Amino acid sequence: MRTHIAISIALLAAGCGKVKLPGSGDTPDTDAGGADATSVGTVSVTVLSFDGQRTPREGIDVGFFAPDGAHEATVATGADGVAESDLEAGGAIVVFEPPPPALGGGASSRAYAVLAVEPGDHIVVGGEPFVSGETTIMMTVTLPAVTGAIIYELDTSCGNFSSGTEVVTVNFGAACDPDTFSFLATASGDAGRVYLREEDVPVIASGNYDAMASWQMTPTRPFLFTALPDEASDLLAGVFAVRSGEDQIDASLARDGEPVAADMITLRPERIPNYDATMMWSELRPEQPALGALDVVRWLGPDDDTDADLGELMLPWMGPITYDSAARALRWRLIGDQEYDATYVTVVASVNDGKIFLETVWLVAAPPGIEEIVLPTLPSAKADYFLPDPEFVNAYGQIVESNQLDGYDGARQVGLDPSYFPRNEPLGAVVRTTYSGTTAR
């Protein structure tokens, strides 16, 4: 029999003391990742596009705020996407993304904030990288037929495609390699799951490529997880991506998952052998939704150990996030004392009276160890980025620990990037993320 802990929402409210950040009227707590609040110097912010291409954005307003939340300056980015201003240590920067053209009776505003910055910081704020843009090349890949297959998945280094027949149409965007690509094909037939992989496939604009490799049975591989915590309910694991040379493929492979009935468990997701790197994802879900979920992403070589000691990988659980619009405050509770790099919180606030729809979205990067964020007071020119009396609010967040970051000093330089799914990490990377809980699942 396993023992279980019971942590209610009421208990979450009895956590450790709160730590305030810019906008609260207090200077940051240096123990929670805050800076030395005695120095003043230049803070540089580079704004990249949010269309997946991450190109420099010109003419984007960046607000610079003092540690007490007071607005110091607003500077527009230049042609290189950079805005700079002097700022006291412990202040914050806010990127104000221009709202899209209003459609009918609606408007939406989006802001990206990085808190507890220091003089000398070079902060990059941009969207999650992904394949996007106008299709420039279309071609087909003809796979060997699989008896009994009703769908063929073709995962490539430039997107994922599928077809009800062995002829799969692929569309490559402008950002794709115009000469060659790699692919991993999978299908389920009468004999079971099969795969086929090829590298250095020629791009044939408006033409067809006949696959030369043969189908093989798709293997599974055991992944042993030990030291599961008492509050664990379910564990899932699977391969999300593979890499051959510089070509990375987001893979459509079967995952595995089981309820947790002991302090160790072995899962057997599909894994294709001999790729240079494999992105292994696992998620631990606790019995109580208020505790959120823990995700672990590991980039493994073909011969790397697959065992995972969850006792060593655990992060604090992150409780549900509440939003106090009158105080401009986001609050939550942490359960656990493990160290991590940074905190990321999103709040979506909206009003819809049947005639007009207004929405504001804030995405915030903040130091570790905190349980409250107070949004800064905005200048009048940016008042539309804050709804003082929203009708609907959705707030959620995550805490992140990565062996590719050097604490919050490193995390804040890359803005919101550590909050994105870590699908582009180097071999050996281990990224752990706890997502905030909910009041109901």
LUMTORKOL-448404 format. One record per residue (C-alpha): residue number from 1; x, y, z; residue in three letters. Coordinates in Angstrom, 1 decimal. Example, Ala and Ser with C-alpha at 12.3 -4.5 7.8 and 13.67 -1.06 7.14 Angstrom:
REM residues 2
    nr       px       py       pz   rest
     1     12.3     -4.5      7.8    Ala
     2     13.7     -1.1      7.1    Ser
END
This chain:
REM residues 441
    nr       px       py       pz   rest
     1      0.0      0.0      0.0    Met
     2      1.2      3.5     -0.9    Arg
     3      0.7      6.4      1.5    Thr
     4     -0.7      9.6      0.1    His
     5     -0.4     13.2      1.2    Ile
     6     -3.4     15.5      1.1    Ala
     7     -2.7     19.1      0.3    Ile
     8     -5.8     21.3      0.0    Ser
     9     -6.1     24.8     -1.4    Ile
    10     -6.4     26.0      2.2    Ala
    11     -3.0     24.4      3.0    Leu
    12     -1.5     26.0     -0.1    Leu
    13     -2.4     29.4      1.4    Ala
    14     -0.2     28.6      4.4    Ala
    15      3.1     28.4      2.6    Gly
    16      6.2     30.4      3.0    Cys
    17      6.4     34.2      3.2    Gly
    18      5.7     36.3      0.2    Lys
    19      8.4     38.1     -1.8    Val
    20      7.5     41.2     -3.7    Lys
    21      8.9     42.6     -7.0    Leu
    22      8.6     45.7     -9.1    Pro
    23      5.3     47.5     -8.5    Gly
    24      5.0     46.5     -4.9    Ser
    25      6.7     49.5     -3.5    Gly
    26      9.5     47.3     -2.1    Asp
    27     12.9     46.5     -3.5    Thr
    28     13.5     42.9     -4.6    Pro
    29     14.5     40.3     -2.1    Asp
    30     18.1     39.3     -3.1    Thr
    31     17.6     35.9     -1.6    Asp
    32     14.9     35.3     -4.2    Ala
    33     17.1     36.2     -7.1    Gly
    34     16.8     40.0     -6.8    Gly
    35     19.7     42.3     -7.8    Ala
    36     21.9     44.6     -5.8    Asp
    37     19.6     47.6     -5.7    Ala
    38     22.4     50.2     -5.4    Thr
    39     23.7     50.3     -9.0    Ser
    40     22.4     52.0    -12.1    Val
    41     23.5     51.2    -15.7    Gly
    42     22.4     50.4    -19.2    Thr
    43     19.9     47.6    -19.8    Val
    44     19.6     46.4    -23.4    Ser
    45     16.5     44.7    -24.8    Val
    46     16.3     43.0    -28.2    Thr
    47     12.8     42.3    -29.5    Val
    48     12.3     39.5    -32.0    Leu
    49      9.2     38.6    -33.9    Ser
    50      6.6     36.2    -32.6    Phe
    51      5.8     34.5    -36.0    Asp
    52      8.3     31.6    -35.4    Gly
    53     11.0     33.3    -37.4    Gln
    54     12.4     35.5    -34.6    Arg
    55     13.5     38.3    -36.8    Thr
    56     14.3     41.8    -35.3    Pro
    57     11.3     44.0    -34.7    Arg
    58     11.6     47.7    -35.3    Glu
    59      9.5     50.4    -33.7    Gly
    60      8.3     48.3    -30.7    Ile
    61      8.0     50.2    -27.4    Asp
    62      9.9     48.9    -24.5    Val
    63      9.1     50.3    -21.0    Gly
    64     11.8     50.6    -18.3    Phe
    65     10.5     50.5    -14.7    Phe
    66     12.2     51.3    -11.4    Ala
    67     12.3     48.7     -8.6    Pro
    68      9.3     50.4     -7.0    Asp
    69      7.3     50.0    -10.2    Gly
    70      7.6     53.7    -11.3    Ala
    71      7.9     54.2    -15.0    His
    72     11.3     55.5    -16.0    Glu
    73     11.3     55.6    -19.8    Ala
    74      9.8     54.1    -22.9    Thr
    75     12.2     53.5    -25.8    Val
    76     11.2     52.3    -29.3    Ala
    77     13.4     49.6    -30.8    Thr
    78     15.7     50.4    -33.8    Gly
    79     16.1     48.5    -37.0    Ala
    80     18.2     45.9    -35.1    Asp
    81     15.3     45.3    -32.7    Gly
    82     17.2     46.9    -29.8    Val
    83     16.1     49.4    -27.2    Ala
    84     18.3     50.6    -24.4    Glu
    85     18.0     52.7    -21.2    Ser
    86     19.7     53.2    -17.9    Asp
    87     17.9     51.5    -15.1    Leu
    88     18.5     50.8    -11.4    Glu
    89     19.2     47.2    -10.4    Ala
    90     16.1     45.4     -9.5    Gly
    91     13.9     47.2    -12.0    Gly
    92     11.9     45.6    -14.8    Ala
    93     11.4     45.9    -18.6    Ile
    94      8.1     45.5    -20.4    Val
    95      7.8     44.9    -24.2    Val
    96      4.5     46.3    -25.5    Phe
    97      3.5     44.3    -28.6    Glu
    98      1.4     46.5    -30.8    Pro
    99     -2.2     45.2    -30.8    Pro
   100     -3.5     43.7    -34.1    Pro
   101     -6.1     45.7    -36.1    Pro
   102     -9.4     45.6    -34.2    Ala
   103    -12.0     43.3    -35.7    Leu
   104    -15.5     44.5    -35.1    Gly
   105    -16.0     45.5    -31.5    Gly
   106    -12.9     43.9    -30.0    Gly
   107     -9.3     44.8    -29.1    Ala
   108     -6.4     42.8    -27.6    Ser
   109     -3.2     43.9    -26.0    Ser
   110     -0.1     41.8    -25.1    Arg
   111      2.9     42.7    -22.9    Ala
   112      6.0     40.7    -22.1    Tyr
   113      7.8     41.6    -18.8    Ala
   114     11.2     40.6    -17.4    Val
   115     11.6     41.4    -13.7    Leu
   116     14.6     42.0    -11.4    Ala
   117     16.9     43.0    -14.2    Val
   118     20.5     44.3    -13.6    Glu
   119     22.7     46.9    -15.4    Pro
   120     24.6     45.2    -18.1    Gly
   121     21.8     42.8    -19.0    Asp
   122     21.2     42.0    -22.7    His
   123     17.7     40.6    -22.7    Ile
   124     16.1     39.0    -25.7    Val
   125     12.3     38.8    -25.9    Val
   126     10.9     36.8    -28.8    Gly
   127      8.4     34.2    -29.7    Gly
   128      8.8     30.4    -29.7    Glu
   129     10.7     29.3    -32.8    Pro
   130      8.7     27.1    -35.2    Phe
   131      8.4     26.4    -38.9    Val
   132      6.3     29.2    -40.4    Ser
   133      6.0     31.5    -43.4    Gly
   134      4.7     31.2    -46.9    Glu
   135      5.1     27.8    -48.6    Thr
   136      7.9     28.1    -51.2    Thr
   137      8.3     24.4    -52.2    Ile
   138      5.8     21.6    -52.6    Met
   139      6.6     18.0    -53.4    Met
   140      5.6     14.5    -52.6    Thr
   141      7.3     11.5    -51.0    Val
   142      6.2      8.1    -52.0    Thr
   143      6.7      5.5    -49.3    Leu
   144      6.5      1.7    -49.7    Pro
   145      2.9      0.5    -49.1    Ala
   146      2.1     -1.1    -45.7    Val
   147     -0.6     -3.7    -45.7    Thr
   148     -3.5     -2.6    -43.4    Gly
   149     -2.2      1.0    -42.9    Ala
   150     -4.9      3.7    -43.0    Ile
   151     -2.6      6.6    -42.3    Ile
   152      1.1      7.4    -43.0    Tyr
   153      2.9      9.9    -40.8    Glu
   154      5.9     11.7    -42.4    Leu
   155      7.9     13.8    -39.8    Asp
   156     10.5     15.9    -41.5    Thr
   157     13.2     18.4    -40.4    Ser
   158     10.8     21.1    -41.8    Cys
   159      7.4     20.1    -40.6    Gly
   160      5.0     17.1    -40.0    Asn
   161      2.8     15.7    -42.7    Phe
   162      0.4     12.8    -43.1    Ser
   163     -1.7     11.0    -45.8    Ser
   164     -4.3      8.3    -46.1    Gly
   165     -2.1      6.8    -48.8    Thr
   166      1.6      6.0    -49.2    Glu
   167      2.0      9.2    -51.2    Val
   168      2.5     12.1    -48.8    Val
   169      2.5     15.8    -49.9    Thr
   170      5.0     18.0    -48.1    Val
   171      5.2     21.8    -48.1    Asn
   172      8.4     23.6    -47.2    Phe
   173      8.5     27.2    -46.1    Gly
   174     11.1     29.9    -46.8    Ala
   175     13.1     29.1    -43.7    Ala
   176     13.6     25.5    -44.7    Cys
   177     16.8     24.1    -46.2    Asp
   178     16.1     24.4    -50.0    Pro
   179     18.5     21.5    -50.9    Asp
   180     18.0     18.5    -48.5    Thr
   181     15.9     17.3    -45.6    Phe
   182     15.6     14.3    -43.3    Ser
   183     12.4     12.4    -42.5    Phe
   184     11.1      9.7    -40.2    Leu
   185      8.0      7.9    -41.5    Ala
   186      5.7      5.7    -39.3    Thr
   187      2.6      3.6    -40.0    Ala
   188      0.5      1.0    -38.3    Ser
   189     -0.3     -2.0    -40.4    Gly
   190     -1.5     -5.6    -40.0    Asp
   191      1.9     -6.6    -38.7    Ala
   192      2.1     -3.8    -36.2    Gly
   193      3.9     -0.4    -35.9    Arg
   194      6.7      0.2    -38.5    Val
   195      9.1      3.0    -39.2    Tyr
   196     11.4      4.1    -42.1    Leu
   197     14.0      6.8    -41.9    Arg
   198     16.2      8.7    -44.4    Glu
   199     18.7     11.5    -44.3    Glu
   200     20.0     13.9    -46.9    Asp
   201     16.9     13.5    -49.1    Val
   202     16.9     15.9    -52.1    Pro
   203     14.3     18.6    -52.3    Val
   204     12.5     18.2    -55.6    Ile
   205     10.3     21.2    -56.2    Ala
   206      6.9     20.1    -57.7    Ser
   207      8.3     16.6    -58.0    Gly
   208      8.3     13.3    -56.2    Asn
   209     10.9     11.4    -54.2    Tyr
   210     10.6      7.6    -53.9    Asp
   211     11.8      6.4    -50.5    Ala
   212     14.7      4.0    -50.8    Met
   213     14.7      2.6    -47.2    Ala
   214     12.6     -0.3    -46.1    Ser
   215     10.1     -0.5    -43.3    Trp
   216     11.3     -1.9    -39.9    Gln
   217      9.3     -2.9    -36.9    Met
   218      9.2      0.0    -34.4    Thr
   219     11.0     -0.9    -31.2    Pro
   220     10.2      0.2    -27.6    Thr
   221     12.8      0.8    -25.0    Arg
   222     12.5      0.5    -21.2    Pro
   223     12.8      3.6    -19.1    Phe
   224     13.0      3.0    -15.4    Leu
   225     11.8      5.7    -13.0    Phe
   226     12.7      5.4     -9.3    Thr
   227     12.0      7.3     -6.1    Ala
   228      8.5      8.4     -7.2    Leu
   229      7.0     10.7     -4.5    Pro
   230      4.0      9.6     -2.4    Asp
   231      1.7     12.1     -4.0    Glu
   232      2.2     10.7     -7.5    Ala
   233     -0.8      9.5     -9.4    Ser
   234      0.2      8.9    -13.0    Asp
   235      3.5      8.9    -15.0    Leu
   236      3.8      9.3    -18.8    Leu
   237      6.8      9.1    -21.0    Ala
   238      7.6      9.3    -24.7    Gly
   239     10.0     10.5    -27.4    Val
   240      9.1     14.0    -28.8    Phe
   241     12.0     14.6    -31.2    Ala
   242     15.1     13.1    -32.7    Val
   243     18.1     14.7    -34.3    Arg
   244     20.5     13.6    -37.0    Ser
   245     23.4     16.0    -37.5    Gly
   246     21.8     19.4    -37.6    Glu
   247     18.4     18.1    -38.8    Asp
   248     15.9     17.9    -36.0    Gln
   249     12.5     16.1    -36.4    Ile
   250      9.5     16.4    -34.1    Asp
   251      8.5     12.7    -34.0    Ala
   252      5.0     11.0    -34.1    Ser
   253      6.0      8.1    -31.8    Leu
   254      3.7      6.2    -29.4    Ala
   255      4.1      7.1    -25.7    Arg
   256      3.5      5.0    -22.6    Asp
   257      1.9      5.8    -19.3    Gly
   258      0.6      4.0    -16.2    Glu
   259     -0.9      4.8    -12.8    Pro
   260      1.7      4.9    -10.1    Val
   261      1.3      2.0     -7.6    Ala
   262      4.8      1.8     -6.2    Ala
   263      7.9      4.0     -5.8    Asp
   264      9.4      2.8     -9.1    Met
   265      7.9      2.1    -12.5    Ile
   266      9.2      1.0    -16.0    Thr
   267      7.6      2.5    -19.1    Leu
   268      8.2      1.4    -22.7    Arg
   269      7.6      4.1    -25.2    Pro
   270      8.6      3.8    -28.9    Glu
   271     12.2      4.9    -29.6    Arg
   272     14.0      4.8    -32.9    Ile
   273     17.6      3.6    -32.5    Pro
   274     20.9      5.3    -33.5    Asn
   275     19.8      8.9    -33.8    Tyr
   276     22.5     11.3    -32.6    Asp
   277     20.1     12.7    -30.0    Ala
   278     16.7     11.8    -28.8    Thr
   279     14.4     14.1    -26.8    Met
   280     12.8     12.1    -24.0    Met
   281      9.8     13.6    -22.2    Trp
   282      8.2     12.4    -19.1    Ser
   283      5.4     13.9    -17.0    Glu
   284      4.5     13.2    -13.4    Leu
   285      1.0     14.0    -12.3    Arg
   286      0.0     14.1     -8.6    Pro
   287     -3.2     12.9     -7.2    Glu
   288     -4.4     16.4     -6.4    Gln
   289     -4.8     18.9     -9.3    Pro
   290     -3.8     21.8     -7.1    Ala
   291     -0.2     20.5     -7.2    Leu
   292      0.1     20.9    -10.9    Gly
   293      2.5     18.6    -12.9    Ala
   294      6.2     18.0    -13.2    Leu
   295      7.7     17.6    -16.7    Asp
   296     11.3     16.4    -17.4    Val
   297     12.9     16.7    -20.8    Val
   298     16.2     14.9    -21.4    Arg
   299     18.3     15.0    -24.6    Trp
   300     19.9     11.5    -24.7    Leu
   301     22.6     10.1    -26.9    Gly
   302     22.1      6.6    -28.4    Pro
   303     24.0      4.9    -25.5    Asp
   304     23.1      7.2    -22.7    Asp
   305     21.5      5.8    -19.5    Asp
   306     17.7      6.0    -19.6    Thr
   307     17.0      5.5    -15.9    Asp
   308     15.7      8.5    -14.0    Ala
   309     15.7      9.1    -10.2    Asp
   310     12.7     11.4     -9.7    Leu
   311     13.8     12.1     -6.2    Gly
   312     16.8     14.0     -7.7    Glu
   313     14.7     15.6    -10.4    Leu
   314     11.8     16.9     -8.4    Met
   315     11.0     20.6     -8.2    Leu
   316      8.5     22.3     -5.8    Pro
   317      4.9     21.9     -6.7    Trp
   318      3.3     25.2     -7.8    Met
   319     -0.2     25.9     -6.6    Gly
   320     -3.0     27.6     -8.5    Pro
   321     -2.4     31.2     -9.4    Ile
   322     -4.8     33.9     -8.3    Thr
   323     -5.1     37.4     -9.7    Tyr
   324     -6.0     40.5     -7.6    Asp
   325     -6.8     43.2    -10.2    Ser
   326     -7.1     45.9     -7.6    Ala
   327     -3.6     45.3     -6.4    Ala
   328     -2.3     44.2     -9.9    Arg
   329     -1.0     41.1     -8.0    Ala
   330     -0.5     37.5     -9.0    Leu
   331     -0.1     35.1     -6.1    Arg
   332      0.5     31.3     -5.6    Trp
   333      2.1     28.9     -3.2    Arg
   334      5.1     26.6     -3.6    Leu
   335      5.3     23.2     -1.9    Ile
   336      8.9     22.0     -1.6    Gly
   337     12.3     23.6     -1.2    Asp
   338     14.3     22.5     -4.3    Gln
   339     16.2     25.1     -6.2    Glu
   340     15.4     26.3     -9.7    Tyr
   341     16.3     29.0    -12.2    Asp
   342     13.2     31.1    -12.9    Ala
   343      9.4     31.7    -12.6    Thr
   344      7.1     32.3    -15.5    Tyr
   345      3.5     33.5    -15.2    Val
   346      0.8     34.4    -17.7    Thr
   347     -2.4     36.2    -17.0    Val
   348     -5.2     36.7    -19.5    Val
   349     -7.9     39.2    -18.5    Ala
   350    -10.9     40.1    -20.6    Ser
   351    -14.2     41.9    -20.7    Val
   352    -17.1     40.9    -22.9    Asn
   353    -20.4     42.7    -22.5    Asp
   354    -21.9     41.4    -25.7    Gly
   355    -21.0     44.5    -27.6    Lys
   356    -17.3     44.8    -27.2    Ile
   357    -14.5     42.4    -26.3    Phe
   358    -11.4     43.6    -24.6    Leu
   359     -8.4     41.4    -23.7    Glu
   360     -5.0     42.0    -22.1    Thr
   361     -2.3     39.3    -21.9    Val
   362      0.8     39.6    -19.7    Trp
   363      3.7     37.1    -19.9    Leu
   364      6.1     37.6    -17.1    Val
   365      9.6     36.2    -16.4    Ala
   366     10.7     36.5    -12.7    Ala
   367     13.2     35.2    -10.2    Pro
   368     12.9     31.8     -8.4    Pro
   369     11.6     31.4     -4.9    Gly
   370      8.8     34.0     -5.1    Ile
   371      5.1     33.7     -4.5    Glu
   372      3.8     37.0     -5.6    Glu
   373      4.3     39.3     -8.6    Ile
   374      2.9     42.9     -8.7    Val
   375      2.6     44.3    -12.2    Leu
   376      4.1     47.9    -12.5    Pro
   377      2.0     51.0    -12.9    Thr
   378      1.7     51.8    -16.5    Leu
   379      2.1     55.3    -18.1    Pro
   380     -1.1     56.8    -19.5    Ser
   381      0.0     56.0    -23.1    Ala
   382      0.0     52.3    -22.3    Lys
   383     -3.1     52.2    -20.1    Ala
   384     -4.9     49.9    -22.6    Asp
   385     -2.4     47.1    -21.6    Tyr
   386     -4.1     46.8    -18.2    Phe
   387     -7.8     46.0    -17.5    Leu
   388     -8.6     47.4    -14.0    Pro
   389    -11.9     45.5    -13.7    Asp
   390    -11.8     42.3    -15.8    Pro
   391    -14.8     40.1    -16.1    Glu
   392    -12.8     36.9    -16.9    Phe
   393     -9.3     36.0    -15.7    Val
   394     -7.1     33.0    -16.6    Asn
   395     -3.8     32.9    -14.8    Ala
   396     -1.2     30.1    -15.0    Tyr
   397      2.5     29.6    -14.6    Gly
   398      5.5     27.4    -14.4    Gln
   399      8.9     27.2    -12.7    Ile
   400     11.9     26.0    -14.7    Val
   401     15.3     24.4    -13.9    Glu
   402     17.7     23.7    -16.7    Ser
   403     21.3     22.6    -16.8    Asn
   404     21.7     25.0    -19.7    Gln
   405     21.1     28.1    -17.6    Leu
   406     23.2     29.7    -14.9    Asp
   407     20.4     30.6    -12.5    Gly
   408     18.2     33.7    -13.0    Tyr
   409     21.3     35.7    -14.2    Asp
   410     21.3     33.5    -17.3    Gly
   411     17.5     32.9    -17.5    Ala
   412     16.5     36.5    -17.8    Arg
   413     18.9     37.2    -20.7    Gln
   414     16.7     34.9    -22.8    Val
   415     13.4     36.5    -21.8    Gly
   416     10.5     34.0    -22.0    Leu
   417     12.4     31.4    -23.9    Asp
   418     12.9     28.9    -21.0    Pro
   419      9.1     28.8    -20.7    Ser
   420      8.7     27.4    -24.2    Tyr
   421      8.7     23.6    -24.7    Phe
   422     12.5     22.7    -24.8    Pro
   423     12.6     21.1    -28.2    Arg
   424     15.8     22.7    -29.4    Asn
   425     18.3     21.9    -26.6    Glu
   426     21.8     20.4    -27.1    Pro
   427     22.7     16.8    -26.3    Leu
   428     22.9     16.2    -22.6    Gly
   429     20.4     19.0    -21.7    Ala
   430     18.0     18.3    -18.8    Val
   431     15.1     20.7    -18.4    Val
   432     12.6     20.3    -15.5    Arg
   433      9.4     22.3    -15.3    Thr
   434      6.6     22.4    -12.8    Thr
   435      3.3     23.7    -14.1    Tyr
   436      0.9     25.5    -11.8    Ser
   437     -2.0     23.6    -10.4    Gly
   438     -5.7     24.0    -10.9    Thr
   439     -8.7     23.9     -8.6    Thr
   440    -10.3     21.1    -10.6    Ala
   441     -9.1     18.7    -13.4    Arg
END
